[in-house]
Amino acid sequence: MGLRDQFCRAPHKHVAKQREILSASSAAGIAVAFGAPIGGVLFSLEDLSSYFPLKTLWRSFFCALVATVSLQVMNPFRTGKLVMFQVTYDQDWHFFEVFLFIVLGVFGGVYGAVVTRLNLKVAAFRKRYLKSYAVEEVIALAAITALVSFTNMYLRLDMGELLSVVLKECKTNNWGQICDQDRSGWIILSLATATLLRIAGTVLAYGCRVPCGIFVPSMAIGATFGRMLGIIMQS
């Protein structure tokens, strides 16, 4: 019996196998991107499949684990780390910092709600007016992004490089004089501008006819806002 006959006689099995492969590959992709195999499996479980049997769970975890180990062996960044950015915790937190954690949590919730609502409106506008102008829309978004990003030093960086800069402690990093206290006012303004402009860019770009995601832009937005809040408290 040929492969085509098998698919024709049991199409539900074919669809189930496709769903299983998609779940495992998505888990592996997230695991490689963030160095977190369990996180990749949880993402696949939450966002991709309405039916997630136990065998798919184990196969997705195995695929994510193999992908992460392969990345570790290849060491593409030549740093021994799974990702370009990493946060180190060498000091205990203080009680007064709980207020800052609350502020960061509120910002994350408000950011998610605002971006989702505005992006739905942009998607409706795109579907109604820009359906036949997909290429022109992408060109316009690319040109506007390039012009706006050139005005801010934190927007000129690739988002992975930006995360590696703003998440480093001052004892190992002073890119753009980000640790100079006499320039804290200018740094705070630049980080606030980068946060707002990247939020606007995420709202407009997510859903256009180019392959793009929302995870890394959201991480970059949280990183610039968090670093700005830290510099404000330090000042």
N, C-alpha and C positions, 0 to 999 in steps of 0.2 A: 504494500500500500504506500502510495506516494505521500509526501508531506502535504501537498495540496488537498488530497483526499482526507487526510487526518483532520485538517483545519475545517473542511466542509462538514464532516460528520460530527465533529465535537468543537463547535466554535466557542462554547463557553469555557472550555479548557484553554483554548488559545488566548482568550481575553484574560483569563486568570493568570496565565503565565506572563503575559505582557505586564499586568499589574504588579506581579511579584518582581519582575526584572526592573521595572520603573522604581519601585520602592527601594530595592537594594542599591540601585545606581544613585538615586537621590541621597540616600544615607551615606554612601561613599563620598559623594561630592561635598556634602556639608562637613563630613568628618575631615576631609583633606583641607578644606578651606579654613576651618577653625581649629584643627588639631583635636577634635573631640568626637570619637566614634560613637559614644553613647548619645551625645547631642544630635548627631546625624540620624541615628535610629529614632530618637524622640521626634525630630522634625518630620521624618517620613511617616511616623505613626499619627502625628497630629494633623498634618496638612495635606497628605497625598491620598491616603486610602480610607475609604469608609468601611472596608472589610480587611482586617489585618490579622490573619491566623497566626498561630504560634510558629509554624514552620517558616513563614515569611519574616517574622521577627528575628529568629535565629539566623536565617540566611542574610538578612540585611545587616545584622550585627557582624557576622563573619566577613561580609564584603567590606564594611566600613573599617573593620580592624585590619584587614589585609591592605587596604588602601593607605591607612595611617602608617602602618609599619613600613610599607614601600616608600612613602614619603620620607620617613625618618632615615631609612637606609640611603636614599638618593641624596638627601641633604641639599636641596636646590639653593637655599639661601646662604650656604656655607657658614652657618652660625650654630648648627646643632639644634636649632629650634624648629618646631613644626610650622610656625607662622612668622611673619615679618615683625609682628608686634607682640609684646608680652608685658604684663604688669607684674612687678615684684612687690611683695609685702614683707618688709623687714622691720616694721614698727607696729605696735599695737594701736588700735584706734582709741580715741578719747570720747568721753560721754557727750561732750558738747557737739561732737561731729554728727550725732544722731539727727540733729536738725538739718544738716547738709544732706544726709542720706534721704530724708523725707523730701527735701526740695528736688533732688535728683529723681526720685520716684514719681513725684507729681509732674515734673517736666516730661518724663517718659510717657506717662499716661496721656497728658495733654497733647504731646507731639503725635502719638499714635492716633488719637481721635481726630485732631485737626487735619493731619495728612490724609487719613482715610476719607474724611468727608470732602475735602477739597479735590482729592484725586478722582473721586466719583463724579464730581461736577466737570472736571477736565475731561474725563473719559466720555461723558455724555456729549460734551461739546465737540470732542474729537470724532465721535461716531456720527454726529449730525452734520458737521460742517467740513471736517478734514478727512473724510473717508477716502476721497479720491486724490488726496495730496499728501500721501504718506512720505514720499521722498523729500518733497519740499519742506514738510514739517521737520523731518530729521535734520536737514541742512540748516534750517533756521535755528533749531535748538542748539545744534553744534556751534554755530557762529555766535549766538548770544552767550552760550556757556563760556566760550573761549574769551570773548570780550570782557565779561563780568569777572571771570576767574583771574584775568591778568591784573586786576586792580587790587587783589588781596593775596598776600604771600602764602596764606594757608590754603587757598583754593588752587594755587598753581601746582601744588604737590599732588601726586597720585594718592588716592585714598589710603592705600596700604602703607605708603611712605609717611603720610600724614599721621596715621595711627602710631607708627613707630616713633614719631617725633613727640607727639603730645602726651604719650603714655610713659615716656621715660622720665626718671627723676633728674633733678638739676645736677646732681653730682656726676652724671654720665652724659649729659646733653645740655647744650645751650644754643640750639639751632635758632637762628633769627633773633638772638638775644632774648629768648623767651624767659630766661631766668633772671634777667637784669631787673632789679626792683625799681631802679630809677626810670625805667621805661614801662612800668606795669600798666599805666593808664592807656598807652598806645596798644600794648599787647591785648589788654582786655577789650578795647574797641575793635581790634582786628579779629579777635576770636568771636565776638558777638556778631560782627558783620558776616563772618564766614558761616556761622551757625544759621543765621536767617537766610542768607543767599542759598545755602545748600538745601535748606528745607524747601524753599521755593523751587529750586532745580529738581528736587526729588518729586515734588507734586506734579510738575510739568512733564518730566521725562519718563516717569514710570508708566508703562502702558503704551509707549510709542513703538513704532515698527523697527526697533533695534533690540538685540539681546541685552537686557540690563536687569539688574535685581534691585532689591530694596534693603537687603541685610547690611552690606558694607556701607552704603550711604547713611543708614541709620546709626551704625556704629561710629562713623566719622562725625555725625552731628552730635551724638552723645559725648564723644571724646572732646570736641572743641568746647561744648558747653560745660562739661565737667572741669576741664583745665581752666576755663575762664572763672568758674566758681571758686576753684582752688586758689587762683591768683588773687581774686578779690578778698578771700579770707586771709591770705598771707599778708596782703597790703594793710 
